[in-house]
Amino acid sequence: MQALGAQAVFAGRFATLFPSVGRHVAVGAGGWHEISAVQADGCRFVCLSDVARTIRGAGQGDVLKMILMEHGTDHFTQDGFHAMLDPRCLLLYRPERPFIFTSAARCGSMIFQAPIDLLPSGLRGACDRPRVLGDDDGLAALVMDMMRRAARMQRMACDSRAEGARAVRLDALRDAMGNLIGTLPDLSVTGRRQAVSHGSVLHRAEAFILRHLSDPALDVGRIVAALGCSRRGLYRAFALREETPERHILRCRLECCHHALRDPGFAHMTLEGIASLHGFSSAAHFSRSFRMRYGRTPSEVRAGSISRKVIDK
């Protein structure tokens, strides 16, 4: 219940995520830094591109930080703990004790921080010392995918000049960050032996679905084969989300299509093309399912987005 309470607090904060996103170039000890950031209260998500540098710090004892390299490598040191970071691993650490980041070549990273007092005790305890999670861990891989999606949406929002397009990008960013925040409490159990845990099967399945969503052949059989679990175990795992694997796949595809229909970046694509891009093999099935979920047809959603863009101009 404590984890669910923390998740509810995060969901409440990010339901009205960040009225704006900003980008600026700053000069640091190692050279220039291009920074794009969004924040709400003590929560912050930053994309940082910079030259080779050494960063030393300490003193922020009230937050947990997660670092994911976008490109390049970084070396992290804290309290005798040493780790080489690359895009295949996720670092969680508390910055109240002295730490050092050192890179020998230009690199880029994504940084998420959240107030410690909002985290479940299990996650706080798990991060008393630095932890590095690899992408071979299903939940860690899912979090990495979410961070990368949030970074893409954040940059697109920064680059959007028209208010209508910017609003669409921010909506997508809200969803991406909401999914990331909702997963945070579960990080308290990742890295442990979870071979028969329904929660572990669920997170591994979600990560697999996210990576193969555009494949029309994605089905329960493929998920079971990839995860090495039973069909019964997979369905019991998704019961934790109160849905079936098939419903989860359909919901994810519809959400992606909904964003694409409102995104000017997809204006050149037909409705059938957008549906196919996100794994729908039948235009009729896509249209029918879309209307059942959103109460409007795909054409109506796209037309409404175009109208808003014209008004903004």
Buried (B, 14 or more C-beta within 10 A) or exposed (E): EEBEEBBEBBEEBBEEBBEEBEBEEEEEEBEEBEBBBBBBEBBBBBBBBBEBBEBEEEEBEBBBBBBBBBEBBBBBBBEEEEBEBEBEBBBBBBBBBEBBBBBEEBBBBBBBBBBBEBBBEBBBEBBEEBBBBEBEBBBBBBBBBBBBBBBBBBBBBBEBEEEBBBBBBBBBBBBBBBBBBBBBBBBBBBBEEBEEBBBBBBBBBBBBBBBBBEEEEBEBEBBBEBBEBEEEBBBBBBEEEEEBBEEBBBBBBBBBBBBBBBBBEBEEBEBBEBBBBBBBEEBEEBBEBBBEBBEBBBEBBBEEBBEBBEEEE
